[in-house]
Amino acid sequence: MNMLAKVSKLNHPETQVRNEAVENFLNLLKAWHKLYWDFKLLGSRRSDPDRDTDEEELNDGVGDMKNEASENQSDSEEFKVEKLLAVCHGDPNNVNKPGLYSKVRWKGYGPSEDTWEPVDGFRDYKEVLKDFVESGYKKKLLPLPGDADFICGGPPCQGVSDFNRFRNTQVSLEDVKNKHLLVYMDIIEFLKPKYVLVENVVDILRFAGGFLGRYAIGRLVAMDYQARMGMMAAGSYGLHSFVCEFFFGELFVHMVQTSEIYLVYL
C-alpha cells in the first residue's frame, strides 16, 4: 500500500493519499456531503481541480477568523485562525471523541503548531468554515455521489485465507478484517461509481460456505450493478508468487457522465 501510494503520487501529483480507517473515510464522505448541503453548495458550479495544488494549499484564500469576543473578555492570549488546511473524521487527538475535525494553522505560529479542532467548534465562525468548504467543493477535495468513475478495493485476505489457521470459521463477520467488506459496499452504495472492482483470494468462495462472496454479489446486484466473477493467477502477470486472485467486476446499470477517478484501497 505504501509503495502503491508513492508510485501514484509520483505519476499523478494531484493524487490525494489518505491513511485512515475505512469507516472513518465513509463517515467523512457523509459529513462532508452534509456540509455541502448546509451551505447550499450542491448543484452549484464546480471548477476543475488545480493539478498542482496539494492539500495544504487548498485553502490559502481563507481569511483570518473574525474576532467576535465581547469587550469584557479577559486578557488571556487570543488565538486566531490563519487558515484551515485539511479535514478528517475520527479521533486525531486521541481523546476518545470521534467526529469531524479540521486542521488549523494558527496566526503567528508555524506548521509544527497546527492542531486538529472539531468542526462543531466553528459554529461562531461560520464564514471561515464556509470559505473552506466552498474551496474544497470547487477543487473537488472529496468525491460526491456520482463523481467517481471507478472504485477498486476489497477486504484484507487474512480473514479468509487458508493460510490463517486462526480465522473465525463460525462467525466470519466477527473478524474486523472481514467487516471491511460491509463498509466497502457501503462506500460503493454512497458514491455510486460507474465501475467497481473487488479483489480477494479465491478462499473467499470457500470460507464459511462462501458467505462473504455471496454477500458481495448480493449487495452489488441489489444496487443495480451487473456483476461478473473471474480468477487470475498472479504468477502469470509478473509477480513472484503463484497466488490465485478472485475478482468481482461490476458495471453500474444507470451510468452518469463524470470526470474524476477515485481509487479506494482497503
N, C-alpha and C positions, 0 to 999 in steps of 0.2 A: 504494500500500500504506500509506504513512504517513497519507494523508488518510482512507483507509478505517478505519485503526486509531483515529484521533482521533474520527471520527464514531461508531464503535462504542462507544468509551469514554464519549462524552458521552451517547449514548442509553441505554446499558446500563452503569452504573458498575461492575457486577460483572464486566464483561468483562476477561479477562486477555490482554494483548497480549505476545507473545514474539517477539523479533527474533533469530533464530538459524538456523543451517544445519539443513535439514530432516533430515539424517542424525543430527544431534545430538538433535533433538526425538524421533525414533524411538528412539534409544538411551536417552534419558531416560525415555520411557514404559516401556520394558522394565526398566530398572534400578529405577524407582520401583515397578513391579509386583513385582519380586523382593523389595524391602524390605517390602512388604505381606505377602508370603509368609513372609519370615524372621521377622517379628514376629507372625505368625499373626493377621493382621487380616482376611484375605479371608473373606467370608461374614458378618462381624460387622455390626452396625447402623451405618449412616451417616446423620448428621443432615443436614438441608437446609442448603445453603451460606448464610452470612450475606451479604446483598446489599450491606452497607456495609463489608465487610471487604476491604482491599486486601492485596497480597502481603506487605508488611512487617508487617502486623498479624496475620498468620496464626498466629504462634506466641508471642504475648505471654505466654501462660501457661507457657512453658517456663522452668524454673528455672535457677539457676546451675549450672555444671558442678562436680561433686564433686571435691574435691582428694584424689587418690589417690597423690600423690607420697610417697616414703619420707621418714623423718625426717632422713636424712643428705643431703637434696637441697641443692644449692648455694644461695647467697644471691642468685642472679641473679633478675631481675624475673620474676614469675609472672603469666601472662595467664589470665584466667578468662572463660569464655563467659557472656555475659548472656542471649543467645537466638540461635536460628537463624532467618534471615529468608527464605531462598529456596533453591532447588535448581536445578541445571543440569547438563547433560552436555556436555563439550567441554574446552577449554583456556583458561579465563577469565584465567589469569595469564600466558599466552603463554610457557610454559616447555617446550612440546613434550611435555606429559604429559597427554593427554586422559583423561577419566574422569568420574566422578560427583563433583560439588562442591556444597558448601553454603555459603551466605553467612553469615558470623558477625559478630554485634555483640559486641564485647569489653566486659567490665565496666569502667566508668570511662572509656570512650572514646566519641566521637561517631560519627555516620554516616560522616564522612569517613575514618574509620579502619577501616571494615568491610573484611573480606577474604574471598576465596573459599578455602576449605580442602577438601582431598579427604576424602570421606566415610570412606575407609579409615582415616583418622587418628583417627576417633572410636571405634575398637574398644575402648579402655579406658573409654569413657564412653557405653556403650550406652543408658543411661537417657535421656540428653539427646537422642540421635538418635531413640530410640523415641518420646519425647514429641512431637518434631517430626513424625515420620511419622504418628503417630496423629492429630495435629491436622490434617495435610494430608488424611488419609483421611476424617475426618469432614466436613471442609469441601470435599471433592472438588476438591482443588487440581489434580489431573491426572486425565484420564479413564482408567477401566479398560476392558478388553474388555467390550462390551455397554452401556457408559454412553452412548455418543454416538448421537443420533438421525440426524444429518446431517453429512456432511463434504463440503466444497466446495473445489475447488482444481484443480491441474494444473501441468504443467511450463511454464517460460518459453517464449514463442513464438519467441525469437530463433534457437533451434537448428533450427527447421523452416521459418521464414518465407521466402518467395521474395525478400523484400527484403534478406535477408542473403546477400551474394554470396560469403561465405567459409564458409558452412556445410559441414559434412562430409557429403557425399552418399554416400560409400563405406561408412564405418563410423559410423553415426549415434550409437551409444551411447558413442563416444569423447568426444563433447561433454558436458561436465559438466552443461550445462543439460538435455540430453535424458535424462541419467541420473536426473534428479529424478522422472521418470515411474515408474521402478522403485521408488524409495523411497516415493513416494506410494502405490503399490499395496501396498507392504509395510505402510504405516500402516493402510490400509483392512483388510488381512488381519488385522492385530493387533487393531484396535479393533472390527471387525465392526459398523459402523453400520447402521441401517435403510436409509438412503438415501445415495446418492453422486452427486455431480455433477462431471464432469471437463470442463474448458473449454480450448479452444485455437483457433488459427486453422485455416481449412479446409485449409491446406497440410499438416496432419498426415496427411491422407488421400492426398496425392500424394508427399510427400517420402519418398525411399528406398523407393519401391514401396508406400507406405502401411504400412511396418513398424511404426511406433510406434502408429498407430491400431489395427492388428490385434493388436498386443501387449496394448494396454489392454483391448480387448474380450475377448481370450482369458483374461487374468488374472481379469477380473471374472466371466466365466461359470464359470471353474474354482472360484471362491469362492461359487458358488450364487447369483449375482445375475442377475436378469432385466434385460437391457440394451436400451436404445433409443438411437438416434442422431438428431440433428437439427441444422439450420443456421439461424442467425438473423442478420439484418443489423443491426449496431449502430446505424446511422443511423435505423432505424425505431423506436428506443426512446429517442430524445432525445439521443444522442451526436452530436458534431460531425463524425464521420468515418463513411464508409460501409464499414466493415470487417465482413466476414462472420465470424462466430464459429461454431465447431462444438462441439457438446455431446454428451457421453455421459451419459444418465440411467439410474441403476441402482436397483433395488429388491431388497433382500435377501429371499430366499425365506423364511428362518426368522426371523421377527420376534420381538423381545424387548421387553417393556414397559420403557421408560426415561423419565427425567425431565429429562435435560440435553441441550443442543445445543452441539456444539463445531464451530467452523469452522476448517479448516486451509487457509491460503493459502500457496502456494509461490512 
